[in-house]
């Protein structure tokens, strides 16, 4: 898709929704000997998300897993909604649309794997990191030049913010 088409779509975005593992993180799963899981988040991604919030864009997490650290991380960034344990991500997407009186074309979603396809096919700006699985890459209008957990989220945030200012 041409850059000016993506910019036009990005200018309409009122909510940015993200998966966590493979998008906000590099997808690595680190466990200690007690079974406690650790995740690594990118600080620049976090700053981009804070700027989205300040610009009035709703920020939402929809993830299949449940994690206390995910809740704490995204509450600290001021996320509008955090949906965890979502086996059916489209149900959470519909709730966001209804609760905030949005249209699907006003939503950006960044995912990286097969469980994200249903949501990606419904939103206005389907997005992914460059290391997403091939099926997701095919479904996306915006493909970051960066991998998940390595600045892909910030790149999407910057795209939305740049085009909201025009």
C-alpha positions as CSV (number, residue, x, y, z in Angstrom):
1,X,0.0,0.0,0.0
2,X,1.3,3.5,-0.9
3,X,2.5,5.8,1.9
4,X,-0.1,8.5,1.2
5,X,-2.9,5.9,1.5
6,X,-1.6,4.6,4.8
7,X,-1.3,8.3,6.1
8,X,-4.9,8.9,5.2
9,X,-6.0,5.8,7.1
10,X,-3.8,6.7,10.0
11,X,-5.4,10.2,10.2
12,X,-8.7,8.6,11.1
13,X,-7.4,6.5,14.0
14,X,-9.2,7.1,17.3
15,X,-8.1,3.8,19.1
16,X,-4.9,1.8,18.9
17,X,-5.1,-1.8,20.0
18,X,-2.2,-4.1,20.6
19,X,-1.4,-7.7,21.3
20,X,1.4,-8.3,23.8
21,X,3.7,-11.2,23.1
22,X,5.6,-10.7,19.9
23,X,4.3,-7.1,19.6
24,X,5.1,-5.3,22.9
25,X,7.8,-7.9,23.5
26,X,10.1,-9.9,21.3
27,X,8.1,-13.0,22.0
28,X,10.7,-14.5,24.3
29,X,9.3,-16.4,27.3
30,X,11.7,-16.3,30.3
31,X,10.9,-18.3,33.4
32,X,12.8,-18.7,36.6
33,X,13.1,-21.9,38.6
34,X,9.9,-21.3,40.4
35,X,8.0,-20.9,37.1
36,X,7.6,-17.1,37.4
37,X,7.6,-15.5,33.9
38,X,9.5,-12.4,33.0
39,X,8.9,-10.0,30.0
40,X,11.0,-7.3,28.5
41,X,9.3,-4.1,27.2
42,X,10.8,-1.4,25.0
43,X,11.0,2.0,26.7
44,X,10.6,3.9,23.4
45,X,7.5,1.9,22.6
46,X,6.2,3.0,26.0
47,X,6.9,6.6,25.3
48,X,5.0,6.4,22.0
49,X,2.0,4.9,23.8
50,X,2.1,7.7,26.4
51,X,2.1,10.3,23.6
52,X,-0.9,8.5,22.0
53,X,-2.8,8.7,25.2
54,X,-2.0,12.4,25.6
55,X,-3.2,13.0,22.0
56,X,-6.6,11.5,23.0
57,X,-6.2,8.2,21.2
58,X,-7.7,5.3,23.2
59,X,-5.0,2.6,23.9
60,X,-6.1,-0.9,24.4
61,X,-4.4,-4.3,25.0
62,X,-6.1,-7.5,23.8
63,X,-4.1,-10.6,24.7
64,X,-4.9,-14.3,25.1
65,X,-2.7,-14.7,28.2
66,X,-3.2,-13.5,31.7
67,X,-0.2,-11.7,33.4
68,X,0.1,-9.5,36.5
69,X,3.1,-7.8,34.9
70,X,1.1,-6.9,31.8
71,X,-1.6,-5.3,33.9
72,X,1.0,-3.3,35.9
73,X,3.0,-2.2,32.8
74,X,0.0,-0.9,30.8
75,X,-1.8,0.6,33.8
76,X,1.4,2.6,34.5
77,X,1.3,3.8,30.8
78,X,-2.3,5.0,31.2
79,X,-4.0,2.5,28.9
80,X,-7.7,3.0,28.4
81,X,-8.5,-0.8,28.6
82,X,-6.7,-4.0,29.2
83,X,-8.3,-7.3,28.1
84,X,-6.4,-10.4,29.2
85,X,-7.3,-14.0,28.8
86,X,-9.1,-13.3,25.5
87,X,-9.3,-16.5,23.4
88,X,-11.8,-14.6,21.2
89,X,-10.1,-11.3,20.5
90,X,-12.9,-10.2,18.1
91,X,-15.3,-10.1,21.1
92,X,-13.1,-7.6,22.9
93,X,-12.7,-5.6,19.7
94,X,-16.5,-5.3,19.4
95,X,-16.8,-4.2,23.0
96,X,-14.2,-1.4,22.3
97,X,-16.2,-0.3,19.2
98,X,-19.5,-0.3,21.2
99,X,-18.2,1.3,24.4
100,X,-16.4,4.1,22.7
101,X,-18.9,4.6,19.8
102,X,-16.2,4.0,17.2
103,X,-16.2,2.6,13.7
104,X,-13.9,-0.3,12.8
105,X,-12.1,2.0,10.3
106,X,-11.1,4.3,13.2
107,X,-9.1,1.5,14.8
108,X,-5.5,0.4,14.4
109,X,-4.5,-3.0,15.6
110,X,-1.0,-4.5,15.8
111,X,-0.7,-8.2,16.0
112,X,1.9,-10.8,15.0
113,X,0.4,-14.3,14.9
114,X,-2.5,-16.3,13.8
115,X,-4.8,-15.5,16.7
116,X,-4.7,-11.9,15.6
117,X,-6.0,-12.5,12.1
118,X,-9.7,-12.1,12.9
119,X,-9.1,-8.6,14.5
120,X,-6.7,-7.6,11.8
121,X,-9.3,-8.3,9.1
122,X,-11.9,-6.0,10.7
123,X,-9.9,-2.8,11.6
124,X,-9.0,0.2,9.4
125,X,-5.3,0.0,10.0
126,X,-4.2,-3.6,10.4
127,X,-0.5,-3.5,11.5
128,X,2.3,-5.8,12.5
129,X,6.0,-6.0,13.3
130,X,8.3,-7.1,10.4
131,X,8.8,-10.5,12.1
132,X,5.1,-11.4,12.2
133,X,4.1,-14.8,10.7
134,X,3.5,-14.7,6.9
135,X,-0.3,-14.9,7.1
136,X,-0.3,-11.8,9.3
137,X,2.1,-9.9,7.1
138,X,-0.2,-10.6,4.2
139,X,-3.2,-9.2,6.1
140,X,-1.6,-5.9,7.2
141,X,-1.6,-2.5,5.6
142,X,1.2,-1.2,7.8
143,X,4.3,-3.4,8.4
144,X,6.8,-1.9,10.7
145,X,10.4,-1.8,9.7
146,X,11.2,-3.1,13.2
147,X,10.6,-6.5,15.0
148,X,8.2,-7.0,17.9
149,X,9.5,-5.6,21.2
150,X,12.2,-3.7,19.2
151,X,10.4,-0.4,18.3
152,X,7.5,-1.7,16.1
153,X,4.9,-0.2,18.5
154,X,6.7,3.2,18.5
155,X,6.7,3.2,14.7
156,X,3.0,2.8,14.6
157,X,2.4,5.4,17.3
158,X,4.6,7.9,15.5
159,X,2.6,7.2,12.2
160,X,-0.7,7.9,13.9
161,X,0.5,11.0,15.7
162,X,2.2,12.5,12.6
163,X,-1.0,12.1,10.6
164,X,-3.3,13.4,13.4
165,X,-1.4,16.7,13.3
166,X,-2.0,17.3,9.6
